[in-house]
Amino acid sequence: MRRLLPELLVVALFVTAGVVVYLDEPSEPSKPPAAQQAGAAPSTPRRGPAPDPDDPTTWQTSDQVPGEIAPPLQPGQRAVLSRTKRFSYKAAPGVTITGWDSRTRRGPVRYYVMRVKWRKPGVVVDYAHGNRVRKRQSVTSMISGTKGIVAGINGDFFDISDTGAPLGIGFDQGGPLLHALDSGWNNAISVNTAGKWHVGDLPMVGSVDGRPGIKITNYNSPRVKINGTGIYDWRFGRAAGLGWTDGQRRQVRCVQIVDGVVVSNSTTLPGNQGIKGIWLIARGDKPEDRLQQLKVGTKVNVSRSLDGRVAMAITGNALLLKKRQLVTFDDREMHPRTAVGVDRDDKELIFLVVDGRQSFSRGHTMVELGKMMLRLGAEDALNLDGGGSTTLAAVRDGKLQVLNSPSDGVQRSVPNGLEVIYRP
């Protein structure tokens, strides 16, 4: 494990009044921003462009709030000017949580890091969720009923304005696959049945036996891909109707399968009702035509699974690190952030939460987040949902509580997350 970037040079280190002050890179004296010179009034922060609500690849966070633009930096100006430790404690055997404040040229930042020794007997990291895929609740509500709970963080991006369902994959330890899609939102952190952790692409494979022309693209997703077919069952929650097709009414079809037999085939998409059996939802000319061929009384077997012997998985929107190499190049918008990474040298999972959109903490760009994960020792790392979703809750002094400062002022209701459990 290497917890300093290889290209960084530690120039000075000293302690004064409990504050650690250090430089991580060669740093030249620089003038303060123009707005801070000669008593000038501070300018209104510039913000990034509004994302496309129908294109999650343009989202920085699920709430789609344009972030403050990070001031440009000259070479050598990424120095951390000071660091003040706020707290550090052992949450459980093999689990430590630390919080600190840093001062940088871009402004103050507040960090929280949880390190989890995944080989420690009794320690389990699992997918956290409600009793339905689309059910949203606070992180503390989501994890409070788990026996042996130590901590939890928020998880995947989700359809915040409509169904509430997460965009990608969810698979919990000892349970079935809960939701997934074939491609397009498959950057995941997962562990297989042999205990090996993986960060990277994790596709779903779905099929209708004997019907190779029916391409399964989604399982319990917020919406069905254009020219795709989705599988939905009771785990999703109440039916979303036209929400599954973004309001598209033509060239759509719903086939209901109960006990392996087609019981209905209709161009009407049911909404706001419980799902009995399995529903196949087609969107587009060819998918609709192929589902039309499944006549009432036809025997049908539908399957969906993930590649490999996956035991637990959750997705995020983008990789930050791969084999200790920074693979994100977005150094523009600052937001509250949540990330998770793998340190295979120390057999640790690293959870990082960065407060943002607040006077005491500006948040991070994706590049800053990736560099911090690298500094903390991660080899591979994944960005999870941020913004108002960013939450770290943990047991401290015998009580489950929120350790960070969610930017909305309260915990946001989210559909999933990751939880750390200790059961000796």
TADA-V572805 format. One line per field, one symbol per residue. ss: DSSP state (h for helix, s for strand, l for the rest). phi: phi as a letter, one per 20 degrees, with the letter a starting at -180 (. if undefined). A space follows every 10 residues. Layout:
BEGIN
ss = ???
phi = ???
END
This chain:
BEGIN
ss = llllllllll llssssllss ssllllllll lllhhhhhhl llllllslll lllllhhhll lllllllssl llllllllls ssssssssss ssllssssss ssssllssss ssssssslll llsssssssl llllllslhh hhhlllllss sssslllsll lllllsllls slllllssss slllllssss ssllllssss sllsssssll lllllssssl lllllllsss sslhhhllls hhhhhlllll lsssssssll ssssssllll sllllllsss ssslhhhhhh hhllllllsl lsssssllls sssssllsss ssllssllll llssslssss sssllllsss sssslllsll sllslhhhhh hhhhhhllls ssslllhhhl lsssssllss ssllllllll lllslsssss ssll
phi = .cdcgfeede ebbbcblnde dbdecgcegc ffggfeelmf ffefgfcfff fefecgfeee bfflefefff gfcegndefe ebbcfeabbe fagncccccb dcdcfepfcd dccddcffef gnecdcfdae ebgefdbfff ffdfeffmfd abcfcffbff ecfnfffddb bdfndffdaa bfaobcfcdb cefeneeccq fceedcbdgm cffeeedbcl egbeffmccd dccgffofge lfffdlnfde lcbcddcclm cfdbbbedef clbfedmcdd ddcpgfgfff fgfefgnfec ddcbadfnef dbbbdcebfd cblmdfddce ddedbgccbc bddffelced dcccfalbfe bencefffff ffffffofec bceefcmffg bcdbfblncf beeedgfenb fefcebaccd cccf
END
